[in-house]
Amino acid sequence: MQQIVSSSKIWNVIPTSPFSKELAFETGLSSLQAQLLINRGVADKQSALAFMRLRLADMADPMLMKDMGVAVNHILKTLDRRETIAVFGDYDADGLTAAALLYHFFSSLGVRVFCYIPNRLEEGYGLNPGAVQKIHDRGANLLITVDCGVSNEREIALALSLGMEVVVTDHHQLPDSFRPACPVINPHQPDCPFPFKDLSGVGVAFFLSVALRAALRDKGWFRERNEPDLKEYLDLVALGTVADRVPLTGQNRILVNSGIAAMAETRWPGLRAMMEVSGVRDTEIGSEDLAFRLAPRLNAPGRMGDSSLGIRLLTSRNVASAKNFALKINSANGKRQDIERKIFDRIRNQIETSGGLGDRKTLFLGERGWHKGVLGIVASRLVDVYHRPSLVFNISNGLAVGSARSIDGFHLFRALSRFGHLFEKFGGHARAAGFTLK
């Protein structure tokens, strides 16, 4: 491997593969394209063509996901009884888009549905007993989680004891002890035959919608009703998927490619308004616009303590209201940037004044008074600058509560699991996690 040294980086240049010409000949690609695919681990004809083709027809069968059939039957019974559904979502862009997707889907069917997004600073991540009780008191008969749930066995038991049914949809790694008494849709489940494991939370929610629509079609539900066009929901899927930084390969690549195309003609006033305040032109949308313009703004209100603004934006049907929500989100994003910058600059100053990183392979930093809502972004920036797994936390009331981000090749959740006995709680996946320490 050739090494090129610039002023600030060392570039390791992968040598040309002896198989690049053969792959180019088999696929009709150029030698450069073939080499780039091989560099990404796409080295055979079938995988290369699938990588380049990006057809919705190549999406996997959602019924391959473990518990999908059971979950669909639970939901169908709720629809038949004309009962109320609550969608509990995480407060980040992935959770918000997943919650909005199911809200719009059930609303299009004429079902009573509402969303509950927890307050990041007061309730924290995932289900909590207070939220479960509030959802029950609002009359929900079925509780569906999106982008969370696999670390909430006790809260699920509470919901069941109150007479609600529960369906968990999540994409995070499952704790070894997780044994819920309800359907769980998560490609990481043991013995789950679904062929792609790296879906986002909104990706899992989308596959649930596909399976539900097919089941309703088989029941004749749409003989006298309009059938929802799920292609119109793909812009939400693309935004949440890119925001959550899951690998843009396989099924994710198909969903994001189609979702970006759908975004130019989005039917959702909130998404349109957020594009306008972000300066995103509908004729030139790319994944970088989603990652660096739209997602940070959608995340900002939740980070600053307003859990409702993001979901109100994404579920708004009124253009004027959507514009008002988008302006508020833009303002929250400016405040978030200021707070984040101050914490990052302080950490960078600490590193520089202490003589640099030395042989430290991980960054673990925290102080009292650091705003919990921005710690994940600070950790991401540290990873980008120092290329080390980074854990950043706030200390308050005897607890260190923080966020962690990782690099390619270092599975964060597995690493934290080795020290699970030290944590009050933790959860996440390969690239991101949250934790609480005494």
Secondary structure as GFF3:
##gff-version 3
##sequence-region A 1 438
A	DSSP	beta_strand	2	5	.	.	.	ID=ss1
A	DSSP	beta_strand	10	13	.	.	.	ID=ss2
A	DSSP	alpha_helix	20	27	.	.	.	ID=ss3
A	DSSP	alpha_helix	31	39	.	.	.	ID=ss4
A	DSSP	alpha_helix	45	53	.	.	.	ID=ss5
A	DSSP	three_ten_helix	56	58	.	.	.	ID=ss6
A	DSSP	three_ten_helix	62	64	.	.	.	ID=ss7
A	DSSP	alpha_helix	68	80	.	.	.	ID=ss8
A	DSSP	beta_strand	85	89	.	.	.	ID=ss9
A	DSSP	alpha_helix	93	108	.	.	.	ID=ss10
A	DSSP	beta_strand	113	116	.	.	.	ID=ss11
A	DSSP	alpha_helix	129	137	.	.	.	ID=ss12
A	DSSP	beta_strand	142	146	.	.	.	ID=ss13
A	DSSP	alpha_helix	153	161	.	.	.	ID=ss14
A	DSSP	beta_strand	165	169	.	.	.	ID=ss15
A	DSSP	beta_strand	184	185	.	.	.	ID=ss16
A	DSSP	alpha_helix	201	218	.	.	.	ID=ss17
A	DSSP	three_ten_helix	221	223	.	.	.	ID=ss18
A	DSSP	three_ten_helix	230	233	.	.	.	ID=ss19
A	DSSP	alpha_helix	234	243	.	.	.	ID=ss20
A	DSSP	alpha_helix	250	263	.	.	.	ID=ss21
A	DSSP	alpha_helix	269	278	.	.	.	ID=ss22
A	DSSP	alpha_helix	287	289	.	.	.	ID=ss23
A	DSSP	pi_helix	290	294	.	.	.	ID=ss24
A	DSSP	alpha_helix	295	304	.	.	.	ID=ss25
A	DSSP	alpha_helix	309	315	.	.	.	ID=ss26
A	DSSP	alpha_helix	319	353	.	.	.	ID=ss27
A	DSSP	beta_strand	363	368	.	.	.	ID=ss28
A	DSSP	three_ten_helix	372	374	.	.	.	ID=ss29
A	DSSP	alpha_helix	375	386	.	.	.	ID=ss30
A	DSSP	beta_strand	390	396	.	.	.	ID=ss31
A	DSSP	beta_strand	399	405	.	.	.	ID=ss32
A	DSSP	alpha_helix	412	417	.	.	.	ID=ss33
A	DSSP	three_ten_helix	420	422	.	.	.	ID=ss34
A	DSSP	beta_strand	423	428	.	.	.	ID=ss35
A	DSSP	beta_strand	432	437	.	.	.	ID=ss36
###
